[in-house]
Amino acid sequence: MNKLFKILKSTLLVLSIVLCSTLSYAGNKDAKKVETVVFKVEMDCMGCAGKIEKNIPFEKGVKKLNVDFKAQKVTITYKADKTSKENLKKALEKLKFKVEEFKA
């Protein structure tokens, strides 16, 4: 009976550890939120679009990049816990582009 009690006690301990770690992981999911921003960027040629495609994916937190030369738009999907709209705008401005957030 004593051996059964010890097994039951250790099983409950393991289950409580698993439950606590699962709950703490679920709470951190919001920190990995992915957002998308669209910028209006003045590009003169396809070389400008290429410059953006070459440099912006290396910015911290960038997950996806779409450059539309004809529409003069740059769409960036990024991890909100790694960067912000302001940081991405500054990165585009550092490449010598006139940038403003596109308002739909």
N, C-alpha and C positions, 0 to 999 in steps of 0.2 A: 504494500500500500504506500509506503514511504517513497519507493522508487517511482511509482505512478505519479505521485504528487510532484516530485522533482521534474519529471518529463513534462507534465502539464504546466508547471511554473515556467520552465525554459521555453516551451512553445508559445505561451502567452507573451513572454518577453520578446521573442523574435517577431511575433505578429505586431506588437506595439511599435517596435523599431521600424518595421516595414511601413506601417501606417503613417507614422510621423514623417519619415523621409518622403513618402509619396505626397503628403499634404504640403510639405515645404517646397517640393519641386513644383507642384501645381500653383503655388503662390508666386513663384518666380516667372511663370509663363508670360505675364503682362510686361515684364521687363524686356522681353524679346519681341516687342511689337514692331511690325513692319508698316511703314507709311510710304506714301507716294506724293511727290511734288512735281508740278509742271512749271518750267520757267520759259519766259519769252526771251530768246537770246538772239541778238543781232549778229548773223553770220553772213559774210560776204561771198564765200565760195565753199565748195565741197572740202577744201583743205581745212577750213575752219571747223567743219563738222568732224573731220578726221582727227583734228587736234583734241576736240572734246572727247571723242570715242577712245582716244589713246590714253588720256590722262585721268578722266573722272572715275573710271572703274577702280582705280587704285586708291581713291579716297576711302578713309575708314568708314565702314558700315554700309557702303554701296552694294546692293544686291543685284540691281538690274538698271540698265541705261538704254534709253531710246532717243536718238537724235533725228529730228525731222527737219531737214534743211529747207524744204519748200514752205512749210508752215512756220519756220523759225522757232520751233519748240524743242525743248529738252525735257524728257520725262525721266525722273530718277526715283527708283524704289530703294528704300534704305531702312536700316535697323535704327529705330528711334533711340535705343539705349547707347548707340555708338556715335551718332552724329545728329545734326539738326538741319533744318531748312537754311538757316543763316550760314552755317558752315559750308554747305554745298554751294550757296550763292557766292560766298567769298572765294571758293575754289574756282568757280567759273570766272569771276572777276579777276582773279590772279592770272588767268590765261588771256587777259586783256579783252574780255567781251563785256558789252553792256547787257546787264541782266535785270529782269524784274519778274516777280512771281506772277504766273498767269492766273487771272481770276476768271472762273467759268461763269 
